Amino acid sequence: ATEMQAAIGCAQLEKLPEFIEARKKNWKLLREELDDLSDKFILPKPAYNSDPSWFGFLLTVRENAGFTRAQIVNHLESKGIQTRMLFAGNLIKHPCFDEMKRTGQGYRVVGSLRNTDMIMNHAFWLGTYPGLSESALAYIVAQVREFLSSGKRRQK
C-alpha cells in the first residue's frame, strides 16, 4: 500500500508545475475581471517582487460596501460556488485563547487589531483550483456581479 501511495504521489509531483501555472492563471483572470469592483472589495495583490502560487482569491468586503460578507457568500453558495473563510484574523478571539485571557499570560496585544478584525469579519476565499475552466471562472465573476446588481444586498 505504501508503494502505491508513493507512486501516486510521484505522479502528482510531475503535474505540480501545471498546477502552479493553472492557479496563477485562474487568480489573474479573477483579478482582472473583478478589478473594477475595488469600491466594494479590497482586492488581493502580490507582494512586491513575488511570484505566488495562489491558494485562492481573497475578497474582503469593504465596510461601506452596502452588503455583508454573509450576504454575498450566501448568494454565491446558493449558486453552487464554494467559498471558504480565511483561517486567521483576530486569533485572540479563538476559544484556545480563553485560558490565557483569564490568566492574562501567554500573549500580548499591540495596537487595536482593527485589521485582524476586518479580515475575520469581512474576508472570504474564492477558489483558484487548477481544474477550474475559464467558463467556471466566468460564472463565478458573473455571480459576483449579479449579486451586486440585485436587490439582495442591504442598503446602509
KANORQUI-V430694 format. One record per residue. N is the residue number from 1. NEAR is the number of other ideal C-beta (glycine too) atoms within 8 Angstrom. Layout:
# KANORQUI-V430694
N,NEAR
N,NEAR
This chain:
# KANORQUI-V430694
1,4
2,5
3,6
4,7
5,8
6,8
7,8
8,8
9,8
10,8
11,8
12,8
13,7
14,6
15,8
16,8
17,6
18,8
19,10
20,9
21,8
22,11
23,14
24,12
25,8
26,16
27,12
28,8
29,10
30,14
31,12
32,7
33,9
34,12
35,8
36,4
37,10
38,8
39,5
40,10
41,11
42,7
43,10
44,9
45,4
46,7
47,5
48,4
49,3
50,6
51,4
52,7
53,7
54,10
55,6
56,9
57,13
58,9
59,13
60,10
61,13
62,10
63,6
64,5
65,9
66,8
67,11
68,7
69,10
70,6
71,12
72,14
73,10
74,8
75,13
76,14
77,10
78,6
79,8
80,5
81,10
82,6
83,10
84,8
85,7
86,11
87,3
88,7
89,11
90,9
91,8
92,9
93,7
94,6
95,4
96,5
97,12
98,7
99,8
100,10
101,8
102,6
103,7
104,5
105,4
106,6
107,6
108,3
109,6
110,3
111,5
112,3
113,9
114,7
115,6
116,11
117,10
118,11
119,13
120,12
121,8
122,10
123,15
124,12
125,13
126,12
127,10
128,13
129,7
130,9
131,5
132,10
133,6
134,6
135,6
136,8
137,13
138,9
139,10
140,12
141,11
142,8
143,12
144,12
145,8
146,9
147,14
148,9
149,5
150,8
151,3
152,7
153,11
154,7
155,4
156,4
